[in-house]
Structures are given as C-alpha cells and as structure tokens.
Amino acid sequence: MEKSFENALDELEIIVKELESGNVELDDAINKYTEAMKLVKFCNEKLNSATKQVNEILLENGKLQEFDVEKETGE
C-alpha cells in the first residue's frame, strides 16, 4: 500500500523535531536526514501530481478556467 501525503508529512515533522532537539547521535542523524530527504521528494512528487491533475480538470478549450465551488455545487 502506498504511503499517503499526510502520513509522509507527519513522518517528516517527527524527524525534523528529533533532529532539531540535538539529542541524536551523528550516525542516527545522518540516517534520519536521508529518510527526511526521501520524504521531501515523495511529498514534492505528490504535490506536483496533484497540481497537474487540478490543472487538467480546470483546463477547458486550451484556457485555464476559474473554478467556483459554489457555482459547481449550486450552493
């Protein structure tokens, strides 16, 4: 099962807090930093994918259209 953006972001926040505490041994800090960079890459890819999907939804007749939630849902 693929990790969600939110889970990856939560993991990243935990790692950052651990590294900021200064109570991590050097080897562990390097491993945590490496894992954090993997999580950053994963989150960035997820955001880029979501942006692409949203742009494809909004793209009509070759022009980016404004999207009004209230108009679309009739509220």
N, CA, C and O atoms as a Maestro MAE file, in Angstrom:
{
 s_m_m2io_version
 :::
 2.0.0
}

f_m_ct {
 s_m_title
 :::
 protein
 m_atom[300] {
  # First column is atom index #
  i_m_mmod_type
  r_m_x_coord
  r_m_y_coord
  r_m_z_coord
  i_m_residue_number
  s_m_chain_name
  s_m_pdb_residue_name
  s_m_pdb_atom_name
  i_m_atomic_number
  :::
  1 25 0.835 -1.185 0.000 1 A "MET " " N  " 7
  2 3 0.000 0.000 0.000 1 A "MET " " CA " 6
  3 2 0.879 1.248 0.000 1 A "MET " " C  " 6
  4 15 1.839 1.350 0.764 1 A "MET " " O  " 8
  5 25 0.534 2.188 -0.867 2 A "GLU " " N  " 7
  6 3 1.333 3.402 -0.986 2 A "GLU " " CA " 6
  7 2 1.043 4.349 0.176 2 A "GLU " " C  " 6
  8 15 -0.090 4.475 0.640 2 A "GLU " " O  " 8
  9 25 2.097 5.003 0.621 3 A "LYS " " N  " 7
  10 3 2.003 5.963 1.714 3 A "LYS " " CA " 6
  11 2 1.238 7.203 1.244 3 A "LYS " " C  " 6
  12 15 1.366 7.619 0.093 3 A "LYS " " O  " 8
  13 25 0.451 7.780 2.132 4 A "SER " " N  " 7
  14 3 -0.272 8.992 1.778 4 A "SER " " CA " 6
  15 2 0.622 10.212 2.000 4 A "SER " " C  " 6
  16 15 1.605 10.162 2.739 4 A "SER " " O  " 8
  17 25 0.252 11.297 1.343 5 A "PHE " " N  " 7
  18 3 0.969 12.566 1.511 5 A "PHE " " CA " 6
  19 2 0.961 12.971 2.981 5 A "PHE " " C  " 6
  20 15 1.985 13.377 3.530 5 A "PHE " " O  " 8
  21 25 -0.208 12.854 3.611 6 A "GLU " " N  " 7
  22 3 -0.348 13.272 5.008 6 A "GLU " " CA " 6
  23 2 0.526 12.436 5.940 6 A "GLU " " C  " 6
  24 15 1.140 12.973 6.862 6 A "GLU " " O  " 8
  25 25 0.586 11.124 5.705 7 A "ASN " " N  " 7
  26 3 1.443 10.267 6.539 7 A "ASN " " CA " 6
  27 2 2.912 10.632 6.358 7 A "ASN " " C  " 6
  28 15 3.667 10.699 7.328 7 A "ASN " " O  " 8
  29 25 3.311 10.865 5.113 8 A "ALA " " N  " 7
  30 3 4.696 11.240 4.841 8 A "ALA " " CA " 6
  31 2 5.037 12.556 5.510 8 A "ALA " " C  " 6
  32 15 6.123 12.709 6.070 8 A "ALA " " O  " 8
  33 25 4.109 13.512 5.457 9 A "LEU " " N  " 7
  34 3 4.340 14.810 6.084 9 A "LEU " " CA " 6
  35 2 4.452 14.674 7.599 9 A "LEU " " C  " 6
  36 15 5.288 15.329 8.222 9 A "LEU " " O  " 8
  37 25 3.612 13.827 8.194 10 A "ASP " " N  " 7
  38 3 3.691 13.576 9.641 10 A "ASP " " CA " 6
  39 2 5.048 12.980 10.012 10 A "ASP " " C  " 6
  40 15 5.668 13.399 10.989 10 A "ASP " " O  " 8
  41 25 5.505 12.005 9.231 11 A "GLU " " N  " 7
  42 3 6.805 11.382 9.481 11 A "GLU " " CA " 6
  43 2 7.923 12.415 9.368 11 A "GLU " " C  " 6
  44 15 8.855 12.430 10.172 11 A "GLU " " O  " 8
  45 25 7.817 13.268 8.367 12 A "LEU " " N  " 7
  46 3 8.829 14.300 8.155 12 A "LEU " " CA " 6
  47 2 8.877 15.262 9.343 12 A "LEU " " C  " 6
  48 15 9.961 15.640 9.789 12 A "LEU " " O  " 8
  49 25 7.729 15.653 9.849 13 A "GLU " " N  " 7
  50 3 7.676 16.554 11.006 13 A "GLU " " CA " 6
  51 2 8.322 15.919 12.235 13 A "GLU " " C  " 6
  52 15 9.017 16.594 12.994 13 A "GLU " " O  " 8
  53 25 8.093 14.620 12.430 14 A "ILE " " N  " 7
  54 3 8.694 13.917 13.571 14 A "ILE " " CA " 6
  55 2 10.216 13.913 13.448 14 A "ILE " " C  " 6
  56 15 10.928 14.185 14.415 14 A "ILE " " O  " 8
  57 25 10.705 13.602 12.252 15 A "ILE " " N  " 7
  58 3 12.154 13.568 12.031 15 A "ILE " " CA " 6
  59 2 12.765 14.945 12.267 15 A "ILE " " C  " 6
  60 15 13.812 15.063 12.904 15 A "ILE " " O  " 8
  61 25 12.113 15.978 11.756 16 A "VAL " " N  " 7
  62 3 12.637 17.339 11.932 16 A "VAL " " CA " 6
  63 2 12.722 17.691 13.411 16 A "VAL " " C  " 6
  64 15 13.721 18.256 13.855 16 A "VAL " " O  " 8
  65 25 11.687 17.362 14.179 17 A "LYS " " N  " 7
  66 3 11.700 17.649 15.618 17 A "LYS " " CA " 6
  67 2 12.830 16.894 16.310 17 A "LYS " " C  " 6
  68 15 13.497 17.441 17.188 17 A "LYS " " O  " 8
  69 25 13.050 15.628 15.913 18 A "GLU " " N  " 7
  70 3 14.128 14.838 16.516 18 A "GLU " " CA " 6
  71 2 15.483 15.468 16.193 18 A "GLU " " C  " 6
  72 15 16.345 15.582 17.064 18 A "GLU " " O  " 8
  73 25 15.661 15.872 14.945 19 A "LEU " " N  " 7
  74 3 16.940 16.469 14.552 19 A "LEU " " CA " 6
  75 2 17.150 17.823 15.227 19 A "LEU " " C  " 6
  76 15 18.266 18.154 15.625 19 A "LEU " " O  " 8
  77 25 16.081 18.600 15.355 20 A "GLU " " N  " 7
  78 3 16.191 19.910 15.999 20 A "GLU " " CA " 6
  79 2 16.481 19.799 17.494 20 A "GLU " " C  " 6
  80 15 17.029 20.726 18.091 20 A "GLU " " O  " 8
  81 25 16.119 18.678 18.093 21 A "SER " " N  " 7
  82 3 16.348 18.508 19.535 21 A "SER " " CA " 6
  83 2 17.833 18.485 19.865 21 A "SER " " C  " 6
  84 15 18.240 18.851 20.968 21 A "SER " " O  " 8
  85 25 18.643 18.050 18.898 22 A "GLY " " N  " 7
  86 3 20.083 17.975 19.139 22 A "GLY " " CA " 6
  87 2 20.499 16.771 19.959 22 A "GLY " " C  " 6
  88 15 21.671 16.644 20.315 22 A "GLY " " O  " 8
  89 25 19.567 15.887 20.266 23 A "ASN " " N  " 7
  90 3 19.853 14.711 21.086 23 A "ASN " " CA " 6
  91 2 19.994 13.448 20.249 23 A "ASN " " C  " 6
  92 15 19.692 12.352 20.721 23 A "ASN " " O  " 8
  93 25 20.447 13.592 19.025 24 A "VAL " " N  " 7
  94 3 20.581 12.462 18.112 24 A "VAL " " CA " 6
  95 2 22.061 12.267 17.793 24 A "VAL " " C  " 6
  96 15 22.768 13.217 17.455 24 A "VAL " " O  " 8
  97 25 22.517 11.016 17.906 25 A "GLU " " N  " 7
  98 3 23.912 10.727 17.572 25 A "GLU " " CA " 6
  99 2 24.139 10.949 16.081 25 A "GLU " " C  " 6
  100 15 23.204 10.868 15.285 25 A "GLU " " O  " 8
  101 25 25.366 11.224 15.715 26 A "LEU " " N  " 7
  102 3 25.704 11.599 14.345 26 A "LEU " " CA " 6
  103 2 25.228 10.577 13.317 26 A "LEU " " C  " 6
  104 15 24.589 10.950 12.333 26 A "LEU " " O  " 8
  105 25 25.526 9.301 13.525 27 A "ASP " " N  " 7
  106 3 25.118 8.277 12.556 27 A "ASP " " CA " 6
  107 2 23.600 8.221 12.421 27 A "ASP " " C  " 6
  108 15 23.075 8.085 11.316 27 A "ASP " " O  " 8
  109 25 22.902 8.326 13.541 28 A "ASP " " N  " 7
  110 3 21.446 8.316 13.516 28 A "ASP " " CA " 6
  111 2 20.916 9.575 12.824 28 A "ASP " " C  " 6
  112 15 19.934 9.518 12.084 28 A "ASP " " O  " 8
  113 25 21.568 10.698 13.070 29 A "ALA " " N  " 7
  114 3 21.161 11.956 12.437 29 A "ALA " " CA " 6
  115 2 21.308 11.872 10.922 29 A "ALA " " C  " 6
  116 15 20.451 12.358 10.183 29 A "ALA " " O  " 8
  117 25 22.381 11.264 10.465 30 A "ILE " " N  " 7
  118 3 22.591 11.105 9.017 30 A "ILE " " CA " 6
  119 2 21.493 10.229 8.426 30 A "ILE " " C  " 6
  120 15 20.948 10.539 7.367 30 A "ILE " " O  " 8
  121 25 21.168 9.128 9.116 31 A "ASN " " N  " 7
  122 3 20.094 8.248 8.638 31 A "ASN " " CA " 6
  123 2 18.746 8.966 8.625 31 A "ASN " " C  " 6
  124 15 17.970 8.828 7.679 31 A "ASN " " O  " 8
  125 25 18.477 9.726 9.670 32 A "LYS " " N  " 7
  126 3 17.218 10.462 9.744 32 A "LYS " " CA " 6
  127 2 17.159 11.531 8.655 32 A "LYS " " C  " 6
  128 15 16.109 11.739 8.048 32 A "LYS " " O  " 8
  129 25 18.271 12.203 8.406 33 A "TYR " " N  " 7
  130 3 18.324 13.225 7.361 33 A "TYR " " CA " 6
  131 2 18.074 12.591 5.990 33 A "TYR " " C  " 6
  132 15 17.348 13.148 5.167 33 A "TYR " " O  " 8
  133 25 18.670 11.441 5.755 34 A "THR " " N  " 7
  134 3 18.470 10.731 4.490 34 A "THR " " CA " 6
  135 2 17.007 10.350 4.318 34 A "THR " " C  " 6
  136 15 16.445 10.524 3.237 34 A "THR " " O  " 8
  137 25 16.386 9.831 5.374 35 A "GLU " " N  " 7
  138 3 14.968 9.477 5.315 35 A "GLU " " CA " 6
  139 2 14.110 10.718 5.094 35 A "GLU " " C  " 6
  140 15 13.138 10.680 4.339 35 A "GLU " " O  " 8
  141 25 14.469 11.813 5.752 36 A "ALA " " N  " 7
  142 3 13.727 13.064 5.581 36 A "ALA " " CA " 6
  143 2 13.785 13.542 4.133 36 A "ALA " " C  " 6
  144 15 12.784 14.018 3.599 36 A "ALA " " O  " 8
  145 25 14.935 13.422 3.503 37 A "MET " " N  " 7
  146 3 15.064 13.860 2.108 37 A "MET " " CA " 6
  147 2 14.220 12.987 1.181 37 A "MET " " C  " 6
  148 15 13.665 13.479 0.199 37 A "MET " " O  " 8
  149 25 14.124 11.693 1.490 38 A "LYS " " N  " 7
  150 3 13.252 10.800 0.710 38 A "LYS " " CA " 6
  151 2 11.795 11.219 0.869 38 A "LYS " " C  " 6
  152 15 11.035 11.221 -0.100 38 A "LYS " " O  " 8
  153 25 11.408 11.573 2.092 39 A "LEU " " N  " 7
  154 3 10.045 12.010 2.351 39 A "LEU " " CA " 6
  155 2 9.745 13.335 1.651 39 A "LEU " " C  " 6
  156 15 8.651 13.525 1.119 39 A "LEU " " O  " 8
  157 25 10.715 14.247 1.652 40 A "VAL " " N  " 7
  158 3 10.542 15.523 0.952 40 A "VAL " " CA " 6
  159 2 10.329 15.274 -0.532 40 A "VAL " " C  " 6
  160 15 9.451 15.883 -1.144 40 A "VAL " " O  " 8
  161 25 11.115 14.394 -1.109 41 A "LYS " " N  " 7
  162 3 10.973 14.069 -2.535 41 A "LYS " " CA " 6
  163 2 9.597 13.467 -2.801 41 A "LYS " " C  " 6
  164 15 8.927 13.850 -3.761 41 A "LYS " " O  " 8
  165 25 9.174 12.532 -1.962 42 A "PHE " " N  " 7
  166 3 7.870 11.898 -2.113 42 A "PHE " " CA " 6
  167 2 6.750 12.943 -2.047 42 A "PHE " " C  " 6
  168 15 5.858 12.953 -2.896 42 A "PHE " " O  " 8
  169 25 6.798 13.824 -1.038 43 A "CYS " " N  " 7
  170 3 5.767 14.855 -0.885 43 A "CYS " " CA " 6
  171 2 5.761 15.803 -2.081 43 A "CYS " " C  " 6
  172 15 4.696 16.181 -2.569 43 A "CYS " " O  " 8
  173 25 6.928 16.182 -2.545 44 A "ASN " " N  " 7
  174 3 7.032 17.067 -3.702 44 A "ASN " " CA " 6
  175 2 6.415 16.425 -4.940 44 A "ASN " " C  " 6
  176 15 5.701 17.084 -5.695 44 A "ASN " " O  " 8
  177 25 6.689 15.145 -5.148 45 A "GLU " " N  " 7
  178 3 6.119 14.438 -6.293 45 A "GLU " " CA " 6
  179 2 4.600 14.354 -6.185 45 A "GLU " " C  " 6
  180 15 3.893 14.506 -7.182 45 A "GLU " " O  " 8
  181 25 4.093 14.111 -4.961 46 A "LYS " " N  " 7
  182 3 2.643 14.050 -4.750 46 A "LYS " " CA " 6
  183 2 2.001 15.409 -5.048 46 A "LYS " " C  " 6
  184 15 0.957 15.476 -5.696 46 A "LYS " " O  " 8
  185 25 2.630 16.489 -4.572 47 A "LEU " " N  " 7
  186 3 2.093 17.819 -4.814 47 A "LEU " " CA " 6
  187 2 2.114 18.163 -6.302 47 A "LEU " " C  " 6
  188 15 1.155 18.731 -6.824 47 A "LEU " " O  " 8
  189 25 3.202 17.820 -6.980 48 A "ASN " " N  " 7
  190 3 3.283 18.074 -8.418 48 A "ASN " " CA " 6
  191 2 2.208 17.307 -9.172 48 A "ASN " " C  " 6
  192 15 1.603 17.831 -10.107 48 A "ASN " " O  " 8
  193 25 1.973 16.071 -8.767 49 A "SER " " N  " 7
  194 3 0.943 15.256 -9.400 49 A "SER " " CA " 6
  195 2 -0.442 15.849 -9.159 49 A "SER " " C  " 6
  196 15 -1.264 15.912 -10.073 49 A "SER " " O  " 8
  197 25 -0.693 16.279 -7.933 50 A "ALA " " N  " 7
  198 3 -1.989 16.875 -7.607 50 A "ALA " " CA " 6
  199 2 -2.199 18.172 -8.385 50 A "ALA " " C  " 6
  200 15 -3.298 18.437 -8.873 50 A "ALA " " O  " 8
  201 25 -1.156 18.968 -8.499 51 A "THR " " N  " 7
  202 3 -1.237 20.214 -9.263 51 A "THR " " CA " 6
  203 2 -1.554 19.926 -10.719 51 A "THR " " C  " 6
  204 15 -2.382 20.603 -11.328 51 A "THR " " O  " 8
  205 25 -0.894 18.920 -11.274 52 A "LYS " " N  " 7
  206 3 -1.149 18.542 -12.665 52 A "LYS " " CA " 6
  207 2 -2.596 18.097 -12.847 52 A "LYS " " C  " 6
  208 15 -3.244 18.478 -13.821 52 A "LYS " " O  " 8
  209 25 -3.106 17.293 -11.914 53 A "GLN " " N  " 7
  210 3 -4.486 16.816 -12.003 53 A "GLN " " CA " 6
  211 2 -5.477 17.970 -11.926 53 A "GLN " " C  " 6
  212 15 -6.443 18.015 -12.687 53 A "GLN " " O  " 8
  213 25 -5.240 18.899 -11.010 54 A "VAL " " N  " 7
  214 3 -6.128 20.048 -10.866 54 A "VAL " " CA " 6
  215 2 -6.096 20.895 -12.132 54 A "VAL " " C  " 6
  216 15 -7.142 21.333 -12.611 54 A "VAL " " O  " 8
  217 25 -4.911 21.127 -12.673 55 A "ASN " " N  " 7
  218 3 -4.800 21.911 -13.898 55 A "ASN " " CA " 6
  219 2 -5.510 21.238 -15.058 55 A "ASN " " C  " 6
  220 15 -6.120 21.914 -15.887 55 A "ASN " " O  " 8
  221 25 -5.439 19.916 -15.129 56 A "GLU " " N  " 7
  222 3 -6.136 19.194 -16.193 56 A "GLU " " CA " 6
  223 2 -7.648 19.329 -16.036 56 A "GLU " " C  " 6
  224 15 -8.368 19.430 -17.029 56 A "GLU " " O  " 8
  225 25 -8.128 19.330 -14.803 57 A "ILE " " N  " 7
  226 3 -9.554 19.488 -14.557 57 A "ILE " " CA " 6
  227 2 -10.005 20.895 -14.964 57 A "ILE " " C  " 6
  228 15 -11.075 21.072 -15.547 57 A "ILE " " O  " 8
  229 25 -9.178 21.882 -14.649 58 A "LEU " " N  " 7
  230 3 -9.550 23.269 -14.913 58 A "LEU " " CA " 6
  231 2 -9.331 23.686 -16.362 58 A "LEU " " C  " 6
  232 15 -9.871 24.698 -16.809 58 A "LEU " " O  " 8
  233 25 -8.542 22.907 -17.097 59 A "LEU " " N  " 7
  234 3 -8.212 23.268 -18.465 59 A "LEU " " CA " 6
  235 2 -9.370 22.919 -19.395 59 A "LEU " " C  " 6
  236 15 -9.768 21.760 -19.506 59 A "LEU " " O  " 8
  237 25 -9.898 23.936 -20.056 60 A "GLU " " N  " 7
  238 3 -11.006 23.714 -20.977 60 A "GLU " " CA " 6
  239 2 -10.782 24.616 -22.183 60 A "GLU " " C  " 6
  240 15 -10.524 25.809 -22.026 60 A "GLU " " O  " 8
  241 25 -10.878 24.055 -23.381 61 A "ASN " " N  " 7
  242 3 -10.673 24.812 -24.617 61 A "ASN " " CA " 6
  243 2 -9.309 25.488 -24.653 61 A "ASN " " C  " 6
  244 15 -9.161 26.568 -25.224 61 A "ASN " " O  " 8
  245 25 -8.327 24.860 -24.052 62 A "GLY " " N  " 7
  246 3 -6.971 25.402 -24.088 62 A "GLY " " CA " 6
  247 2 -6.737 26.567 -23.156 62 A "GLY " " C  " 6
  248 15 -5.669 27.179 -23.191 62 A "GLY " " O  " 8
  249 25 -7.716 26.893 -22.316 63 A "LYS " " N  " 7
  250 3 -7.571 28.017 -21.387 63 A "LYS " " CA " 6
  251 2 -7.855 27.544 -19.973 63 A "LYS " " C  " 6
  252 15 -8.729 26.707 -19.745 63 A "LYS " " O  " 8
  253 25 -7.111 28.088 -19.034 64 A "LEU " " N  " 7
  254 3 -7.339 27.780 -17.632 64 A "LEU " " CA " 6
  255 2 -8.573 28.549 -17.177 64 A "LEU " " C  " 6
  256 15 -8.626 29.775 -17.276 64 A "LEU " " O  " 8
  257 25 -9.553 27.824 -16.682 65 A "GLN " " N  " 7
  258 3 -10.814 28.434 -16.274 65 A "GLN " " CA " 6
  259 2 -10.838 28.606 -14.761 65 A "GLN " " C  " 6
  260 15 -10.285 27.790 -14.023 65 A "GLN " " O  " 8
  261 25 -11.480 29.672 -14.312 66 A "GLU " " N  " 7
  262 3 -11.693 29.852 -12.884 66 A "GLU " " CA " 6
  263 2 -12.647 28.760 -12.404 66 A "GLU " " C  " 6
  264 15 -13.576 28.385 -13.119 66 A "GLU " " O  " 8
  265 25 -12.421 28.262 -11.219 67 A "PHE " " N  " 7
  266 3 -13.276 27.219 -10.660 67 A "PHE " " CA " 6
  267 2 -13.934 27.776 -9.418 67 A "PHE " " C  " 6
  268 15 -13.258 28.106 -8.443 67 A "PHE " " O  " 8
  269 25 -15.239 27.881 -9.450 68 A "ASP " " N  " 7
  270 3 -16.006 28.412 -8.333 68 A "ASP " " CA " 6
  271 2 -16.790 27.264 -7.705 68 A "ASP " " C  " 6
  272 15 -17.727 26.741 -8.309 68 A "ASP " " O  " 8
  273 25 -16.409 26.879 -6.506 69 A "VAL " " N  " 7
  274 3 -17.037 25.735 -5.833 69 A "VAL " " CA " 6
  275 2 -18.529 25.977 -5.675 69 A "VAL " " C  " 6
  276 15 -19.324 25.060 -5.875 69 A "VAL " " O  " 8
  277 25 -18.921 27.187 -5.320 70 A "GLU " " N  " 7
  278 3 -20.335 27.475 -5.104 70 A "GLU " " CA " 6
  279 2 -21.138 27.308 -6.377 70 A "GLU " " C  " 6
  280 15 -22.247 26.774 -6.340 70 A "GLU " " O  " 8
  281 25 -20.599 27.755 -7.512 71 A "LYS " " N  " 7
  282 3 -21.302 27.593 -8.792 71 A "LYS " " CA " 6
  283 2 -21.426 26.124 -9.153 71 A "LYS " " C  " 6
  284 15 -22.480 25.676 -9.605 71 A "LYS " " O  " 8
  285 25 -20.356 25.380 -8.954 72 A "GLU " " N  " 7
  286 3 -20.324 23.964 -9.333 72 A "GLU " " CA " 6
  287 2 -21.264 23.114 -8.495 72 A "GLU " " C  " 6
  288 15 -21.843 22.149 -8.993 72 A "GLU " " O  " 8
  289 25 -21.419 23.469 -7.223 73 A "THR " " N  " 7
  290 3 -22.265 22.666 -6.337 73 A "THR " " CA " 6
  291 2 -23.657 23.249 -6.200 73 A "THR " " C  " 6
  292 15 -24.531 22.632 -5.592 73 A "THR " " O  " 8
  293 25 -23.874 24.436 -6.760 74 A "GLY " " N  " 7
  294 3 -25.181 25.060 -6.699 74 A "GLY " " CA " 6
  295 2 -25.530 25.667 -5.365 74 A "GLY " " C  " 6
  296 15 -26.703 25.917 -5.087 74 A "GLY " " O  " 8
  297 25 -24.529 25.912 -4.524 75 A "GLU " " N  " 7
  298 3 -24.781 26.494 -3.194 75 A "GLU " " CA " 6
  299 2 -24.826 28.001 -3.267 75 A "GLU " " C  " 6
  300 15 -25.027 28.662 -2.248 75 A "GLU " " O  " 8
  :::
 }
 m_bond[299] {
  # First column is bond index #
  i_m_from
  i_m_to
  i_m_order
  :::
  1 1 2 1
  2 2 3 1
  3 3 4 2
  4 3 5 1
  5 5 6 1
  6 6 7 1
  7 7 8 2
  8 7 9 1
  9 9 10 1
  10 10 11 1
  11 11 12 2
  12 11 13 1
  13 13 14 1
  14 14 15 1
  15 15 16 2
  16 15 17 1
  17 17 18 1
  18 18 19 1
  19 19 20 2
  20 19 21 1
  21 21 22 1
  22 22 23 1
  23 23 24 2
  24 23 25 1
  25 25 26 1
  26 26 27 1
  27 27 28 2
  28 27 29 1
  29 29 30 1
  30 30 31 1
  31 31 32 2
  32 31 33 1
  33 33 34 1
  34 34 35 1
  35 35 36 2
  36 35 37 1
  37 37 38 1
  38 38 39 1
  39 39 40 2
  40 39 41 1
  41 41 42 1
  42 42 43 1
  43 43 44 2
  44 43 45 1
  45 45 46 1
  46 46 47 1
  47 47 48 2
  48 47 49 1
  49 49 50 1
  50 50 51 1
  51 51 52 2
  52 51 53 1
  53 53 54 1
  54 54 55 1
  55 55 56 2
  56 55 57 1
  57 57 58 1
  58 58 59 1
  59 59 60 2
  60 59 61 1
  61 61 62 1
  62 62 63 1
  63 63 64 2
  64 63 65 1
  65 65 66 1
  66 66 67 1
  67 67 68 2
  68 67 69 1
  69 69 70 1
  70 70 71 1
  71 71 72 2
  72 71 73 1
  73 73 74 1
  74 74 75 1
  75 75 76 2
  76 75 77 1
  77 77 78 1
  78 78 79 1
  79 79 80 2
  80 79 81 1
  81 81 82 1
  82 82 83 1
  83 83 84 2
  84 83 85 1
  85 85 86 1
  86 86 87 1
  87 87 88 2
  88 87 89 1
  89 89 90 1
  90 90 91 1
  91 91 92 2
  92 91 93 1
  93 93 94 1
  94 94 95 1
  95 95 96 2
  96 95 97 1
  97 97 98 1
  98 98 99 1
  99 99 100 2
  100 99 101 1
  101 101 102 1
  102 102 103 1
  103 103 104 2
  104 103 105 1
  105 105 106 1
  106 106 107 1
  107 107 108 2
  108 107 109 1
  109 109 110 1
  110 110 111 1
  111 111 112 2
  112 111 113 1
  113 113 114 1
  114 114 115 1
  115 115 116 2
  116 115 117 1
  117 117 118 1
  118 118 119 1
  119 119 120 2
  120 119 121 1
  121 121 122 1
  122 122 123 1
  123 123 124 2
  124 123 125 1
  125 125 126 1
  126 126 127 1
  127 127 128 2
  128 127 129 1
  129 129 130 1
  130 130 131 1
  131 131 132 2
  132 131 133 1
  133 133 134 1
  134 134 135 1
  135 135 136 2
  136 135 137 1
  137 137 138 1
  138 138 139 1
  139 139 140 2
  140 139 141 1
  141 141 142 1
  142 142 143 1
  143 143 144 2
  144 143 145 1
  145 145 146 1
  146 146 147 1
  147 147 148 2
  148 147 149 1
  149 149 150 1
  150 150 151 1
  151 151 152 2
  152 151 153 1
  153 153 154 1
  154 154 155 1
  155 155 156 2
  156 155 157 1
  157 157 158 1
  158 158 159 1
  159 159 160 2
  160 159 161 1
  161 161 162 1
  162 162 163 1
  163 163 164 2
  164 163 165 1
  165 165 166 1
  166 166 167 1
  167 167 168 2
  168 167 169 1
  169 169 170 1
  170 170 171 1
  171 171 172 2
  172 171 173 1
  173 173 174 1
  174 174 175 1
  175 175 176 2
  176 175 177 1
  177 177 178 1
  178 178 179 1
  179 179 180 2
  180 179 181 1
  181 181 182 1
  182 182 183 1
  183 183 184 2
  184 183 185 1
  185 185 186 1
  186 186 187 1
  187 187 188 2
  188 187 189 1
  189 189 190 1
  190 190 191 1
  191 191 192 2
  192 191 193 1
  193 193 194 1
  194 194 195 1
  195 195 196 2
  196 195 197 1
  197 197 198 1
  198 198 199 1
  199 199 200 2
  200 199 201 1
  201 201 202 1
  202 202 203 1
  203 203 204 2
  204 203 205 1
  205 205 206 1
  206 206 207 1
  207 207 208 2
  208 207 209 1
  209 209 210 1
  210 210 211 1
  211 211 212 2
  212 211 213 1
  213 213 214 1
  214 214 215 1
  215 215 216 2
  216 215 217 1
  217 217 218 1
  218 218 219 1
  219 219 220 2
  220 219 221 1
  221 221 222 1
  222 222 223 1
  223 223 224 2
  224 223 225 1
  225 225 226 1
  226 226 227 1
  227 227 228 2
  228 227 229 1
  229 229 230 1
  230 230 231 1
  231 231 232 2
  232 231 233 1
  233 233 234 1
  234 234 235 1
  235 235 236 2
  236 235 237 1
  237 237 238 1
  238 238 239 1
  239 239 240 2
  240 239 241 1
  241 241 242 1
  242 242 243 1
  243 243 244 2
  244 243 245 1
  245 245 246 1
  246 246 247 1
  247 247 248 2
  248 247 249 1
  249 249 250 1
  250 250 251 1
  251 251 252 2
  252 251 253 1
  253 253 254 1
  254 254 255 1
  255 255 256 2
  256 255 257 1
  257 257 258 1
  258 258 259 1
  259 259 260 2
  260 259 261 1
  261 261 262 1
  262 262 263 1
  263 263 264 2
  264 263 265 1
  265 265 266 1
  266 266 267 1
  267 267 268 2
  268 267 269 1
  269 269 270 1
  270 270 271 1
  271 271 272 2
  272 271 273 1
  273 273 274 1
  274 274 275 1
  275 275 276 2
  276 275 277 1
  277 277 278 1
  278 278 279 1
  279 279 280 2
  280 279 281 1
  281 281 282 1
  282 282 283 1
  283 283 284 2
  284 283 285 1
  285 285 286 1
  286 286 287 1
  287 287 288 2
  288 287 289 1
  289 289 290 1
  290 290 291 1
  291 291 292 2
  292 291 293 1
  293 293 294 1
  294 294 295 1
  295 295 296 2
  296 295 297 1
  297 297 298 1
  298 298 299 1
  299 299 300 2
  :::
 }
}
